[in-house]
């Protein structure tokens, strides 16, 4: 971006002042643009809209600290072609599970209960319902 883009109350004030201009021109005058190597000006409407929403107190991405790697957990699993059900590391980490933790499997009608076992084979707690 060629100049520091406006944010917060200053952005909202400028948008009000420029209400008669087209959106692209408003975004450009608020600093949401960049200049390419060939000298072409590109207006960044996405960042402009995000900044306006943020200035108005609308949080579109409350988990903004995410690093962008991986997918969001869906809390659903499916049976693979080989008949196995795989529970991903996201879920096991969230539950505080470690390699070697054991579970007792209880089959019910249309569901599977996993009950965590302690080292002696006693049920610690009911950890998950699968299916």
Secondary structure, DSSP 8 states (H G I E B T S, - for coil): --S----HHHHHHHHHHTTTS-HHHHHHHTT-EEE-TTS-EEE-HHHHHHHHHHHTT--S-TTTT--S-S----S---B-TTS-B---HHHHHHTT--TT-EEEEEEETTEEEEEEE-TTS-EEEEEEEE-
